[in-house]
């Protein structure tokens, strides 16, 4: 199945207009990669224009910034505490930007987009 990112026209009555042409290559999208905790696994997908995007399927470590000291450490992810992006993601322990993860240093909020960047960067939550 193709995911289409085009501007479908709508009639004033609310009905959809029929397509005047086929889907163009630049209008195609893709399915999201839902990152979970586990041994590192990546997907390398070719994008439009010949560019490659590294998508993170599973990851065990995160680069965590300590705002007090300004140092970044690579630490193990113990658990996904909360994911405010989606209730279902919260239940399935999926890591997206904004998810709160538990690490050996404490709780951290994810600042990168693992499904698109191929890495998990996080910032410690100070209380």
C-alpha positions in Angstrom: 0.0 0.0 0.0 1.2 3.5 -0.9 1.1 6.4 1.6 0.3 9.5 -0.4 1.1 13.0 0.8 -0.7 15.1 -1.7 -3.3 17.9 -1.6 -6.6 16.2 -2.4 -9.2 18.7 -3.4 -12.5 18.9 -1.6 -15.8 20.3 -3.1 -17.7 23.0 -1.3 -20.3 20.3 -0.4 -17.6 18.3 1.4 -17.3 15.6 -1.3 -13.9 14.6 -2.7 -12.9 15.4 -6.3 -11.6 12.6 -8.4 -7.9 12.4 -9.2 -6.9 14.2 -12.4 -3.6 12.2 -12.6 -1.6 9.4 -11.0 0.5 9.8 -7.9 3.9 11.5 -8.5 7.1 10.1 -7.0 7.6 13.2 -4.8 4.1 12.7 -3.3 4.9 9.3 -1.8 5.5 8.8 1.9 6.4 5.9 4.1 5.3 3.9 7.1 6.8 5.1 10.5 9.5 3.2 12.2 8.5 2.5 15.8 11.7 2.3 17.9 11.8 0.0 20.8 14.4 -1.0 23.4 16.6 -3.9 22.4 19.9 -4.8 20.7 20.8 -2.2 18.0 19.0 -2.7 14.7 18.7 -0.1 11.9 17.0 0.2 8.5 18.7 2.1 5.7 16.1 3.5 3.3 16.7 5.4 0.1 14.8 8.7 0.0 13.7 11.0 -2.8 16.7 12.5 -4.5 19.0 9.6 -3.8 19.6 10.5 -0.2 19.7 7.8 2.5 17.8 7.9 5.8 18.9 5.7 8.7 15.9 4.5 10.7 16.4 3.1 14.2 14.3 0.0 14.8 15.8 -1.1 18.1 18.4 0.5 20.4 19.8 -0.2 23.9 21.8 2.9 24.5 21.1 6.7 24.5 23.4 9.8 24.5 22.2 11.6 27.6 23.1 15.2 28.3 23.4 16.3 32.0 22.4 20.0 31.9 24.1 20.7 35.3 27.6 19.7 34.1 27.1 20.0 30.3 28.5 16.6 29.7 27.1 13.9 27.4 27.3 10.2 28.3 26.3 7.0 26.5 24.1 5.1 28.9 21.9 2.1 28.8 18.1 2.5 28.5 16.4 0.6 31.3 12.7 1.4 30.4 10.3 3.7 28.7 8.5 5.5 31.4 6.0 7.5 29.4 5.3 8.6 25.8 2.9 11.6 25.7 2.8 11.4 21.8 0.3 8.5 21.8 -1.4 6.4 24.5 -0.8 3.3 22.4 2.9 4.1 22.1 3.0 4.5 25.9 1.6 1.0 26.4 3.9 -0.6 23.7 7.0 1.2 25.1 7.8 2.9 21.8 10.5 5.7 21.8 9.7 8.9 19.9 10.7 12.5 20.4 9.3 13.7 23.7 9.3 10.2 25.3 10.5 9.9 28.9 13.1 7.1 29.4 14.7 5.7 32.5 18.5 5.4 32.4 21.2 4.6 34.9 21.7 8.4 35.4 18.0 9.0 36.0 14.9 9.9 33.9 15.6 11.7 30.6 13.5 13.2 27.8 14.3 12.2 24.2 15.2 15.2 22.0 16.0 13.4 18.7 13.7 11.6 16.3 15.0 8.0 16.4 12.8 6.8 13.5 14.3 9.4 11.2 17.7 10.3 12.7 19.0 6.9 13.6 20.1 7.9 17.1 18.6 8.5 20.5 19.7 11.8 22.1 18.2 12.7 25.5 18.4 15.3 28.2 18.2 14.5 31.9 15.2 15.8 33.7 16.2 17.9 36.7 13.8 18.3 39.6 
